[in-house]
Amino acid sequence: MGEPIPPKSRGSTISIWSCVIAAVAVVGLLGGGIAAFDVQRAVDDLRGEELRRLQFNAERTGAQIEGQLLESKSRDVASIKEAPWLRRYWSQNLMKQSGRLYAAVVDRAGRIVAHTNPDLQGRQPASADFDATESSSATRLFTGSDEVLTLGEAAINVQVSIYGGGDFLGSYLTGLDAGWLDERLAAERWSRARFWAILVAGMCALLLLSSVAVVRVTRHTARLEYELDAAHARRISEMHELVLGIAHEIRNPLNAIRLNLHTIGQVFRDEAALDDAEIRSMLGEMTREITRLENLMREMLGFVQTSADPPAPVDVSDEVQRAVSFFGPNLERRGVQVRLDVGEACRVAMDGRRLRQVLLNLLNNALEALPAGGNIEISVQRRRGQIEVSVTDDGPGIRTEDRERVFVPFYSTKASGTGLGLALARKFVEEAGGTIACEERPDRPGCRFRIVLPASTGAEVELAT
């Protein structure tokens, strides 16, 4: 399951994917067009190369025949039918070439005087395509089949006219198997098409992967902006609550002090009569209210100040055990059982005093929420580079609508609470790069506070030592 997309980023994500789909379509169309052109060009080049080779060999052999006739001063092409060089060339060279179907010498009357298959000598071609009369050009290229010359096979033929003393004496014919050429062209077409398919598919895949990376970065950036905006809005809300809380918390003690001072002033002006015990009581009440204001100011300073010292790695398991030992007498007096589940040394980069204050606050809240004989469970575990601390009690729990509000400054479910303890706890945890949450206990009634902090790396621990 992916993380939820912030509402304002959905439109940009859709726009990005629209551009990606359009880009992939353009790449596919352009690649397909280039591929079709390249495949056809490769097939045409291969066909032209085979035909040029066929024509070159035919013209060279025809020229050699003319040279033989000129040397022997013969005007009859039949005189070369037993020429050793011709038979040797046909048997050892020409017919060993792939796709070569036949070669023959035909006189001016159309009679086959020499053929790669000696059994066909003396016969005449059956097809009119193989007309032995003089051609308008010295070399003629044509496609056709003949029951005699090509043994009925479709062939691409080259006819080269043979001259002697300026007279037409006959023709030299050779043929390439058309079926073999078609198979070779089909293989070349498939090879080039497969190459281009892989290339275009790879380009589209690379574009898609790049786009996915861009979308993920965009979504992550949008989510961070959304979280920053939410955190800013929460801070504004907290400051509003903070100002109202300060005004409320300061106004009540000041009103009590002012009222008591007014009454004492009346006594000194002889406008009222109070005995010494009543005056001492009023002075003690004013002292308590002043002490309360001092504690409030101290907590407020802790809420607005940041830690000046760089955080040093601290062992969470040790701090948990120290917090439990600190509350040991209160736990025994109220009969509360604490069960610890701490793993190996789990270090986090957080100020030790702040971590201790957070743990003492959570443990004190759990203790105050429990009746006599309750249970508290504290767990410290390492999970995927993070340290998770959970403090769970089996008290009455916290209502769903109050689980987020308990971290707001001056909000408290206790009559005597200032409402700054959990606000400070969240501030300290978040400044250390972690999170804190109030959750419902899954198995039975109660409440669980869960803290997640990034674990210290070995480099941080080595630097601290």
C-alpha positions as CSV (number, residue, x, y, z in Angstrom):
1,M,0.0,0.0,0.0
2,G,1.4,3.4,-0.9
3,E,1.2,6.5,1.2
4,P,-1.8,8.8,0.7
5,I,-1.2,11.5,-1.9
6,P,-1.8,15.0,-0.6
7,P,-4.9,16.5,-2.2
8,K,-3.1,19.4,-4.0
9,S,-0.5,17.0,-5.5
10,R,-3.1,14.8,-7.2
11,G,-3.6,17.3,-10.1
12,S,0.1,17.7,-10.7
13,T,0.6,13.9,-10.6
14,I,-2.2,13.4,-13.2
15,S,-0.6,16.1,-15.4
16,I,2.8,14.4,-15.1
17,W,1.3,11.0,-16.1
18,S,-0.5,12.6,-19.0
19,C,2.8,14.0,-20.3
20,V,4.5,10.7,-19.7
21,I,1.9,8.8,-21.7
22,A,2.1,11.4,-24.5
23,A,5.9,11.1,-24.5
24,V,5.8,7.3,-24.6
25,A,3.3,7.5,-27.5
26,V,5.5,9.9,-29.4
27,V,8.6,7.8,-28.8
28,G,6.7,4.7,-29.9
29,L,5.4,6.3,-33.1
30,L,8.7,7.9,-34.0
31,G,10.6,4.7,-33.2
32,G,8.1,2.6,-35.2
33,G,8.4,4.9,-38.2
34,I,12.2,4.9,-38.1
35,A,12.2,1.1,-37.6
36,A,9.9,0.5,-40.6
37,F,12.1,2.7,-42.8
38,D,15.3,1.0,-41.5
39,V,13.9,-2.5,-41.9
40,Q,12.8,-1.8,-45.5
41,R,16.1,-0.2,-46.3
42,A,18.1,-3.1,-44.9
43,V,15.9,-5.6,-47.0
44,D,16.3,-3.5,-50.1
45,D,20.1,-3.3,-49.6
46,L,20.4,-7.0,-49.1
47,R,18.3,-7.8,-52.2
48,G,20.3,-5.3,-54.3
49,E,23.6,-6.8,-53.0
50,E,22.5,-10.3,-54.0
51,L,21.4,-9.2,-57.4
52,R,24.6,-7.2,-58.1
53,R,26.6,-10.2,-57.1
54,L,24.6,-12.4,-59.5
55,Q,24.9,-9.9,-62.3
56,F,28.6,-9.4,-61.8
57,N,29.4,-13.1,-61.9
58,A,27.2,-13.5,-65.0
59,E,28.9,-10.7,-66.8
60,R,32.4,-11.9,-65.9
61,T,31.7,-15.4,-67.0
62,G,30.1,-14.1,-70.3
63,A,33.3,-12.0,-70.9
64,Q,35.4,-15.1,-70.3
65,I,33.4,-17.1,-72.8
66,E,33.8,-14.3,-75.4
67,G,37.5,-14.3,-74.7
68,Q,37.7,-18.1,-75.2
69,L,35.8,-17.9,-78.5
70,L,38.1,-15.1,-79.7
71,E,41.2,-17.1,-78.7
72,S,40.0,-20.2,-80.6
73,K,38.7,-18.1,-83.5
74,S,35.4,-19.9,-83.2
75,R,32.0,-18.4,-83.8
76,D,30.0,-21.3,-82.3
77,V,29.3,-21.2,-78.6
78,A,28.8,-24.9,-78.6
79,S,32.6,-25.2,-78.8
80,I,32.9,-24.3,-75.1
81,K,30.5,-26.8,-73.7
82,E,33.3,-29.0,-72.6
83,A,35.7,-26.2,-71.6
84,P,37.5,-27.4,-68.4
85,W,37.7,-24.0,-66.9
86,L,33.9,-23.5,-67.2
87,R,33.0,-26.9,-65.7
88,R,35.5,-26.3,-62.9
89,Y,34.1,-22.9,-62.2
90,W,30.5,-24.2,-62.1
91,S,31.2,-27.2,-59.9
92,Q,33.8,-25.8,-57.5
93,N,32.6,-22.2,-57.2
94,L,29.3,-21.1,-58.6
95,M,27.0,-24.0,-57.5
96,K,28.5,-24.0,-54.0
97,Q,27.3,-20.5,-53.4
98,S,24.0,-20.3,-51.4
99,G,20.9,-19.9,-53.5
100,R,22.5,-20.6,-56.9
101,L,20.0,-22.6,-59.0
102,Y,21.7,-23.1,-62.4
103,A,24.0,-21.7,-65.1
104,A,23.7,-22.4,-68.8
105,V,25.0,-21.3,-72.3
106,V,22.4,-21.0,-75.0
107,D,23.1,-20.5,-78.7
108,R,21.4,-18.1,-81.0
109,A,18.8,-20.7,-81.9
110,G,17.8,-21.1,-78.3
111,R,19.4,-24.5,-77.8
112,I,21.1,-25.3,-74.5
113,V,24.7,-26.1,-75.4
114,A,26.0,-26.2,-71.8
115,H,24.3,-26.5,-68.4
116,T,25.3,-27.2,-64.9
117,N,23.1,-30.3,-65.3
118,P,24.6,-32.1,-68.3
119,D,21.4,-34.0,-68.8
120,L,19.7,-30.8,-70.0
121,Q,22.1,-30.1,-72.8
122,G,20.7,-30.1,-76.3
123,R,17.2,-29.1,-75.1
124,Q,15.5,-25.8,-75.5
125,P,13.8,-23.6,-72.8
126,A,10.1,-24.1,-72.6
127,S,9.2,-20.6,-71.4
128,A,9.1,-17.5,-73.7
129,D,10.7,-15.5,-70.9
130,F,14.0,-17.3,-71.8
131,D,14.0,-16.0,-75.4
132,A,17.5,-16.5,-76.7
133,T,17.3,-13.7,-79.3
134,E,19.6,-10.7,-78.9
135,S,18.5,-8.3,-76.2
136,S,18.3,-4.6,-76.5
137,S,20.9,-4.4,-73.7
138,A,23.9,-6.6,-73.1
139,T,22.6,-7.8,-69.8
140,R,18.9,-8.6,-68.9
141,L,17.6,-9.2,-65.4
142,F,14.2,-10.9,-65.1
143,T,12.2,-13.2,-62.9
144,G,10.7,-16.4,-64.2
145,S,10.7,-20.2,-64.1
146,D,11.2,-22.8,-66.8
147,E,10.7,-26.5,-66.8
148,V,14.0,-27.1,-68.5
149,L,16.4,-24.4,-67.4
150,T,15.3,-23.9,-63.8
151,L,13.6,-27.3,-63.4
152,G,10.3,-25.5,-62.7
153,E,11.7,-23.5,-59.8
154,A,11.0,-19.7,-59.5
155,A,14.3,-17.9,-60.2
156,I,15.8,-14.5,-60.6
157,N,17.7,-14.8,-63.8
158,V,20.5,-12.8,-65.5
159,Q,20.9,-13.1,-69.3
160,V,24.3,-11.9,-70.8
161,S,24.6,-11.6,-74.5
162,I,27.7,-13.3,-76.1
163,Y,29.3,-11.6,-79.2
164,G,32.0,-12.7,-81.6
165,G,33.3,-10.4,-84.2
166,G,30.4,-8.0,-83.6
167,D,27.8,-10.7,-84.2
168,F,25.4,-12.1,-81.6
169,L,26.4,-15.7,-80.9
170,G,24.2,-16.7,-77.9
171,S,23.6,-16.0,-74.3
172,Y,25.0,-16.9,-70.9
173,L,22.2,-17.4,-68.3
174,T,22.4,-18.0,-64.5
175,G,19.7,-18.0,-61.9
176,L,19.2,-17.3,-58.2
177,D,16.6,-19.3,-56.3
178,A,13.7,-16.8,-55.6
179,G,12.5,-18.9,-52.7
180,W,15.9,-18.9,-51.0
181,L,16.2,-15.1,-51.5
182,D,12.7,-14.5,-50.1
183,E,13.6,-16.6,-47.0
184,R,16.9,-14.6,-46.5
185,L,15.1,-11.3,-46.9
186,A,12.4,-12.5,-44.4
187,A,15.2,-13.5,-41.9
188,E,16.8,-10.1,-42.4
189,R,13.5,-8.3,-41.9
190,W,12.8,-10.3,-38.7
191,S,16.3,-9.6,-37.4
192,R,16.1,-5.9,-37.9
193,A,12.5,-5.6,-36.7
194,R,13.5,-7.5,-33.5
195,F,16.4,-5.2,-33.0
196,W,14.2,-2.1,-33.3
197,A,11.5,-3.6,-31.2
198,I,14.0,-4.1,-28.4
199,L,15.5,-0.7,-28.9
200,V,12.2,1.1,-28.9
201,A,10.8,-0.9,-26.0
202,G,14.0,-0.2,-24.0
203,M,13.7,3.5,-24.7
204,C,10.0,3.5,-23.7
205,A,10.9,1.5,-20.5
206,L,13.7,3.9,-19.7
207,L,11.4,6.8,-20.2
208,L,8.7,5.1,-18.0
209,L,11.3,4.3,-15.3
210,S,12.6,7.9,-15.4
211,S,9.0,9.2,-15.2
212,V,8.2,6.9,-12.3
213,A,11.2,8.3,-10.5
214,V,10.1,11.9,-11.3
215,V,6.6,11.1,-10.1
216,R,7.9,9.6,-6.9
217,V,10.1,12.6,-6.3
218,T,7.2,14.9,-7.1
219,R,4.8,13.0,-4.8
220,H,7.4,12.9,-2.0
221,T,8.1,16.6,-2.4
222,A,4.4,17.3,-2.4
223,R,3.9,15.1,0.7
224,L,6.8,16.9,2.5
225,E,5.3,20.3,1.6
226,Y,1.9,19.1,2.8
227,E,3.4,17.9,6.1
228,L,5.3,21.1,6.5
229,D,2.1,23.1,5.9
230,A,0.2,20.9,8.3
231,A,3.0,21.3,10.9
232,H,3.0,25.0,10.4
233,A,-0.8,25.1,10.8
234,R,-0.5,23.0,13.9
235,R,2.1,25.3,15.3
236,I,-0.1,28.3,14.7
237,S,-2.9,26.5,16.4
238,E,-0.6,25.6,19.3
239,M,0.6,29.2,19.6
240,H,-3.0,30.3,19.8
241,E,-3.8,27.8,22.5
242,L,-0.5,28.7,24.1
243,V,-1.4,32.4,24.3
244,L,-4.9,31.7,25.6
245,G,-3.5,29.2,28.1
246,I,-0.8,31.6,29.4
247,A,-3.4,34.3,29.8
248,H,-5.7,31.9,31.7
249,E,-3.0,30.3,33.9
250,I,-1.5,33.7,34.8
251,R,-4.8,35.5,35.3
252,N,-6.1,33.2,38.0
253,P,-3.0,33.3,40.3
254,L,-2.7,37.1,39.8
255,N,-6.4,37.6,40.7
256,A,-5.9,35.5,43.9
257,I,-2.8,37.4,44.8
258,R,-4.5,40.8,44.1
259,L,-7.5,39.8,46.2
260,N,-5.4,38.8,49.1
261,L,-3.2,41.9,48.9
262,H,-6.4,44.1,48.8
263,T,-7.7,42.3,51.9
264,I,-4.4,42.7,53.8
265,G,-4.3,46.3,52.7
266,Q,-7.7,46.8,54.3
267,V,-6.4,45.3,57.5
268,F,-3.4,47.7,57.6
269,R,-5.8,50.6,56.9
270,D,-8.1,49.4,59.7
271,E,-10.9,48.8,57.2
272,A,-11.1,45.1,58.0
273,A,-10.2,42.9,60.9
274,L,-8.2,39.6,60.5
275,D,-6.3,37.6,63.0
276,D,-2.7,36.5,62.5
277,A,-3.7,33.0,61.4
278,E,-5.8,34.3,58.6
279,I,-3.1,36.7,57.5
280,R,-0.5,33.8,57.5
281,S,-2.9,31.7,55.5
282,M,-3.3,34.4,52.9
283,L,0.4,35.0,52.7
284,G,0.9,31.2,52.3
285,E,-1.7,31.1,49.5
286,M,0.1,34.0,47.7
287,T,3.4,32.2,48.1
288,R,1.9,29.0,46.5
289,E,0.5,31.0,43.6
290,I,3.8,32.7,43.0
291,T,5.5,29.2,43.1
292,R,3.0,28.0,40.6
293,L,3.7,30.9,38.3
294,E,7.4,30.2,38.6
295,N,6.9,26.5,37.6
296,L,4.7,27.6,34.8
297,M,7.3,30.0,33.5
298,R,10.0,27.3,33.8
299,E,7.9,24.9,31.7
300,M,7.1,27.6,29.2
301,L,10.8,28.3,28.7
302,G,11.4,24.6,28.2
303,F,8.6,24.6,25.5
304,V,10.0,27.5,23.5
305,Q,13.8,26.9,23.9
306,T,15.8,24.6,21.8
307,S,18.7,22.4,22.8
308,A,21.9,24.3,22.4
309,D,24.2,21.2,22.7
310,P,24.4,18.7,19.8
311,P,22.7,15.5,20.7
312,A,24.9,12.7,21.9
313,P,23.9,9.0,21.6
314,V,22.0,7.8,24.6
315,D,20.9,4.3,25.5
316,V,17.1,4.2,25.7
317,S,17.0,1.0,27.7
318,D,19.2,2.5,30.4
319,E,17.0,5.6,30.6
320,V,13.8,3.5,30.8
321,Q,15.2,1.5,33.7
322,R,16.3,4.7,35.5
323,A,12.8,6.2,35.1
324,V,11.2,3.0,36.5
325,S,13.7,3.1,39.5
326,F,12.8,6.7,40.1
327,F,9.1,5.9,40.5
328,G,9.9,2.7,42.4
329,P,8.5,3.8,45.8
330,N,5.3,5.2,44.3
331,L,4.8,2.0,42.3
332,E,5.2,-0.2,45.3
333,R,3.0,2.0,47.5
334,R,0.1,1.8,44.9
335,G,0.7,-1.8,44.0
336,V,1.3,-1.1,40.3
337,Q,3.3,-3.8,38.4
338,V,5.7,-2.7,35.7
339,R,6.8,-5.2,33.0
340,L,9.9,-4.3,31.0
341,D,10.6,-5.7,27.5
342,V,13.9,-4.1,26.5
343,G,16.2,-5.5,23.9
344,E,19.9,-5.0,23.3
345,A,21.5,-1.5,23.7
346,C,19.3,0.8,21.6
347,R,20.9,4.2,21.2
348,V,19.4,7.3,19.8
349,A,20.8,10.8,19.1
350,M,18.8,12.8,21.6
351,D,19.7,14.8,24.7
352,G,19.6,12.5,27.6
353,R,17.9,15.0,29.9
354,R,15.1,15.5,27.4
355,L,14.6,11.8,26.9
356,R,14.5,11.3,30.6
357,Q,11.9,14.0,31.0
358,V,9.8,12.5,28.3
359,L,9.9,9.0,29.9
360,L,9.2,10.4,33.3
361,N,6.2,12.3,32.0
362,L,4.8,9.2,30.2
363,L,5.4,7.0,33.2
364,N,3.8,9.6,35.6
365,N,0.8,9.9,33.4
366,A,0.3,6.2,33.3
367,L,0.7,5.9,37.1
368,E,-1.9,8.7,37.7
369,A,-4.3,7.1,35.2
370,L,-4.2,3.7,37.0
371,P,-6.2,2.5,40.0
372,A,-4.4,0.7,42.7
373,G,-3.0,-2.6,41.5
374,G,-2.8,-1.7,37.8
375,N,-0.2,-2.7,35.2
376,I,2.3,-0.8,33.1
377,E,4.2,-2.3,30.2
378,I,7.3,-0.6,28.8
379,S,8.8,-1.9,25.5
380,V,12.0,-0.9,23.7
381,Q,12.6,-2.5,20.3
382,R,14.8,-1.9,17.3
383,R,12.9,-2.0,13.9
384,R,14.4,-1.2,10.5
385,G,16.9,1.4,11.7
386,Q,14.5,2.9,14.3
387,I,14.0,2.6,18.0
388,E,10.4,2.2,19.1
389,V,9.5,2.9,22.8
390,S,5.9,2.1,24.0
391,V,4.4,2.8,27.4
392,T,1.1,0.9,27.9
393,D,-1.3,0.9,30.8
394,D,-4.6,-0.8,31.5
395,G,-6.3,2.2,32.9
396,P,-9.5,3.7,31.5
397,G,-7.8,5.0,28.4
398,I,-8.2,8.3,26.5
399,R,-11.2,9.1,24.2
400,T,-10.6,9.0,20.5
401,E,-11.3,12.7,20.0
402,D,-8.8,13.6,22.8
403,R,-5.8,11.5,21.6
404,E,-4.4,14.3,19.4
405,R,-5.5,17.1,21.7
406,V,-3.5,15.8,24.6
407,F,-0.3,17.1,22.9
408,V,-1.8,20.7,22.6
409,P,-0.3,23.1,25.2
410,F,-2.4,23.7,28.3
411,Y,-4.9,20.9,27.4
412,S,-5.2,18.5,30.2
413,T,-7.7,15.8,31.4
414,K,-6.4,16.3,34.9
415,A,-7.7,19.0,37.2
416,S,-4.3,19.8,38.6
417,G,-2.3,19.5,35.3
418,T,-0.8,22.4,33.4
419,G,-1.2,20.7,30.0
420,L,2.4,21.2,29.0
421,G,3.9,17.8,29.8
422,L,2.9,16.0,26.6
423,A,3.3,19.1,24.5
424,L,6.9,19.3,25.7
425,A,7.3,15.5,25.1
426,R,6.2,15.9,21.5
427,K,8.5,18.9,21.0
428,F,11.5,17.1,22.3
429,V,10.8,13.9,20.3
430,E,10.2,15.8,17.0
431,E,13.3,17.9,17.4
432,A,15.2,14.6,17.7
433,G,13.7,13.5,14.3
434,G,11.1,11.2,15.8
435,T,7.3,10.9,16.4
436,I,5.1,10.3,19.3
437,A,1.5,9.1,19.2
438,C,-1.3,8.3,21.6
439,E,-3.1,5.0,20.6
440,E,-5.8,2.8,21.9
441,R,-4.6,-0.5,23.4
442,P,-5.5,-3.2,20.9
443,D,-6.1,-6.1,23.2
444,R,-8.0,-4.6,26.2
445,P,-9.0,-1.2,27.7
446,G,-6.1,1.1,28.3
447,C,-3.8,3.5,26.6
448,R,-0.5,3.3,24.8
449,F,2.0,6.1,24.0
450,R,4.4,5.1,21.2
451,I,7.6,6.9,20.5
452,V,9.7,6.2,17.3
453,L,13.2,7.7,17.1
454,P,15.9,7.1,14.5
455,A,18.6,4.8,15.8
456,S,22.1,6.2,16.2
457,T,24.7,5.1,13.6
458,G,28.0,3.5,14.5
459,A,29.7,6.7,13.4
460,E,27.7,8.8,15.9
461,V,28.5,6.4,18.7
462,E,32.2,6.4,17.9
463,L,32.3,10.2,17.6
464,A,30.6,10.6,21.0
465,T,33.2,8.3,22.6
